[in-house]
Amino acid sequence: MLKAFTCTSDLLTEVPFSGDASGLVWIDLENPTREEDQAVEAALGVLIPTQADMAEIELSSRLYHEDGAEFLTMTALANLDSDDAVKMPVTFILKGTTLVTVRWCDPRPFAAYRARAARQKDTPARSGEHVMLGLLEALIDRMADALERIGTDVDHISREIFRNKARNVSKKTRDLQAVIEKIGAKAELLNLIQESLVSIGRLTAYHNAMDETPRKSLPARENRNLLKVIQRDALSLGEHARGLNGRASFLLDATLGLINLEQNQIIKIFSVAAVVFLPPTLVASIYGMNFDIMPELHWDFGYPFAIGLMILFAVLPYLFFKRKGWL
């Protein structure tokens, strides 16, 4: 899908793409066909990277200059509302005052930025660099919201772990197993957010280092200030994500420890039961032997005596364990 935008009275306006890039500030290629790629290549004189090219992880394949254009690739995230986030590369191509975005996913910040820039003049879109910085800012805001949600979820998980009052041991163990799955999902999402924030930090640092635009004009100073804000936000959010990841790791270790404690408690109960029933079993085994001469064999009180011994030898270990605090 190919969409073209121009800036009219500081508002982003969608226009039909006629094959001429003059006057356009943004060309958005979402899941583009080969024909759409060729049309943009002919209009700007640049080579649009393929999906395989965008997936390259080496820095020289993600951040470079070619044919008078600046190619900047970052890792974007879609479906951040859930724990099933998807990461896909997004490439920004700056050629003069025109920005081309190439993407194979549809992160919500793109649609949110388009809608905001089309109706609010305080969201400038006078050049391709303006649009790129606005998109980066929207992506960071989206990840900040996701981190806030994850932080709240981690707090709930923490309370669920350390304030679990379930009396049924097997039910509590099952609950903790479900908690492990929740923690794993949050940790995976945090790793994806950290990866995206690192890619934004590298992108902005490279663009800042390679930007040759004079800084005396007001738009240039505005862009430079916004770029610094984006860099600071990406850095601070990365630190916050690492902190949440550390909490998630702690909660995972704590949950595994609690599961081990619950399993040890079950084993202890079986051990105590074995010790309690061992002496009565010994008494019953002795009086169950088939010998002709046994002193208590014809004794009138032999049966009550044997039963009493079994009860006594069962109660004594229980009282001993209770006194020691092992129960």
N, C-alpha and C positions, 0 to 999 in steps of 0.2 A: 504494500500500500504506500502510495506516494502522496504527501501533502506539502503544499508550499505556503509560506506565510510572508507577508510584508508588514511594515510598520506604518500605520496611518494615524497621525495625531497622537503619537506615543502609545497607540494601542495595537496589539497583534491582530492582524486580519488575515484570514485564510483566503487564498486566491487560487485559481486554476493554474497548473504548471504548463507553460506553453513551450518549454524547451529553452527558454532564455532565463538565466539566473540574475540578470541585472535588476536591481530593485528589491530582490528577495533577501530577507534576513535569516530565514530558516527553511530548510528542506528536510522533511522528516521521512525517513525510509523505514517502515515497519514491515518486517517479513517481505523484503522487496523481491520482485521478479528480476530476471536477468535483463529484460527490456527496460525496466525502471532504472536499474543500475546504469545501463548504457546511456539512457537519456540524461541522467545527472552527470555522468562522466563527460559527455559531449558538451554540456552547458558550462561546466566548471574547469574542464581540462585536467581532472584528477582521476586516479584509479580507485574505485570503491573497493575496499577490502571485502573478501568473502567471509562467510561464517567461520570457516576453518582458520583463516588468517586472524580473525578477531579472537579466536580461542587460544592462540599462542600465549605462553606464559612468560617468555623472556621479555625483559624490559624494552629491548631495542625493537621488538615487534609490536609493542603497545604504544610507545611514545616516540615519534619521529617526524621529521620534515621531509616532504617529497613534493616535487612539482609546484613549489611555492605555497604549499598548504601545510598546515599543522595537523597531525593525526594523533588523537588522544583517545585511548581505549581504557575503560574502567569496568569493574564488575558491578552490575546493578542487580537488585533483588526485586522479585515480584512476589505477590501473595504474602506480604508481611503481616496481614491481619491474622494469619494462622501460623501454626508451627510447620506448615508444609511450604516454606519459602523456596523459591527457585532462583538460582543465580544464572545470569546470562551476561555476556559482554555487550557493552554499548560503546560505539565509537563516535567521537566528535571530530568532525573535519572542518577546520577553520580555513577558509580561502577568502582573503580580503575581508569584506563586511558580511559575508554569507557563512552560515553554519549549516552543515549537513550532519544529521544524526542517523546512524545505521544501527538498528536493533532488531533482535529476534524474540523479544518479549514485550509486554506492555505494562511496565511499572506504573502504578497509579500517579506518581508525581508528574509524569509527562502530561496526562490529561488535566491534572489539577493546575499545572502551570499554564497550559494553553487557555483554560477557562479564566484564570485570574488575570493573565496578561491581556486578554481580549476585552476586559471590562474595567480594569483598574490602571490608571496612569502611573501609580506609584510602583508598578512592576514594569520597569522600562524594558523595551525590546527594540532599541534603536539600531542595534547591530547584532551580528552573529555572536560576538563575544558576550554581549548583554544576555542573549538567550541562553548561551551555555552556562554562564554563571547562575542565572535564574534557575535552570534545571538542576544544577548541582546543589543549589540551596534547597530546592524542593526535595531532592533525594535525601539530603541530610536531615531535613525536618521530619521526613517520613521515618527514617531510621531512629531518630530521637524518640518519636512516639512509640515505636516498637520496643525500644529499650525501656521506656517507662512502663509499658505493659509487662515486659518480661520481669522487671524489678518487682512489680506488684505480685506477679505469679510466684516468683521466688519467695517472697514474704509469706504467701499463703502456704506454699510447700513446706517452708520452715516450721510454721505453726502446726501443720498437719503431722510433721515428723516428731517434734518434741512435745506436743501436747495431745498425742493420741492416747485416749483413755479406753480404748477397746479392751474388754475383758477376755474375749475369745481370742486365744493365742493364734489359732490358725487363720481367723479372719483378719487379725492385725497383720500377720505376715503377708497375707494376700494384698492388704492395703499398701504395705511398704513396697511390695513388688510393683504395684501400679505407680507408686511414687517414683521409683527408679526410672520407669518409662517416661514420666513427665520430665524428670530432671535431664534425661538424655535428649529429649526433644528441645528443651530450652538451651542446653549447652550447644547443640548442633546449630540452632538459630543464631546464637551469640557468635559462634565461629564464622558463620556466613556474614554477619554484620561487620565483624572485625575485618574480614577480608575485603569487604566493599569499602570500608572507611580507609583502609591502607591504600587501596587503589585510587581513591579520591585524593588522598594526601600526595601520592606520587604524581598524579595528573596535575594538580594545582602547582606543585613545586616545579615541575617541568615547564608548565606554561608560564609561570612567573619568571623563570630563568631565561626562557627563549623569547619573551615578549619584547619586541623592539619598538612598540608604539610610544611616541613621545608622551611624557607624563605631565606636561604643562596644561593640557586641555582639561576641562572639567569632566567630560566623559571618561577620559583615561584615568583620572584620579579616582573617580567613582568605581570604575572596574577594579583598580588596584586595591582600593579599600575593601571592596566586597570579596575579592580574592583572599585577602588576609583574614577576613572574618570566616570564610569557608574553611581555610586551613586551620584556624584555631578551633572551630567547631568540630572538624574531623578529628583533630588531635584529642580534644577533651572527651568526645564521645567514645573514641577508641580506648581511652583510659577507663571510662565508666564501664564499657563492655568487658574489659579485662577484669575489672573488679567483680562484676556480676558473674563472670566465668569462674573466678576464684571461689565465690560463694556457692555456685552450682557444684564445683568439685568437692567442697567441704560437705555439702548436703548429701552428695552421693556417697562419700566415705562414711558419713554418719548413718545413713540409711543401711548400708551394708553392715556396719557395726551393730545396729539394732537388730537386723535380721539374724546375725550370728548369736546375739544375746538371747533372742527368742528361741532359736534352735537349741542353744545350750540349756535353756530352761526346760525344754521338753526332754532333753537327754537326762537332765538331773532328776526330773520326775520319774522317769523310767528306772534310773539307778536306785533311787530311794525305794520305789515299789519293789524292786528285786531284793534289796536288803531286808525290807519289812517281811516279805513273804518267804524268805529263805529259811529262817528258824522254824516256823510252823511246818514247812514242807519237810524239814529234817525230822521233826517229831513224828509227823504222819508216816514218814518212810520207816522210822524205827519200829513203830507199833504196827506197821503193815507187813513186817517180815514173818515168814512162815516157819517158825521154829516150834518144836513140840514143847520145849520147856521155856516158858516166859513167866516171870513172877506175877505180872499183872494180868495174865491171860484169863484167869477165872476169878478175878477180883471184881466185886460188885460195883466198886467206884472207879474202875479202870477207864471206862469210856469218858465220864465227866472229867477225870484227871487228865487224860490226853487232850481233850478239848480245852481245858483250862491252861495247860502248858502252851498250846498253840496260840491262844489269845494273848497270854502273858508275853511270849517271845515275839509276838507281832507288835504289841504296844510299847515294849521297852525300847526298841530301835527308833520308833517314831518319836517317843518322848526325848530320846537322846539327841536326835537331829533337831528337834524343836528347840531344845535348850541351847544347842550350839548356834542356832540361828541359820541353819542350812535350809530351812523350809520357809 
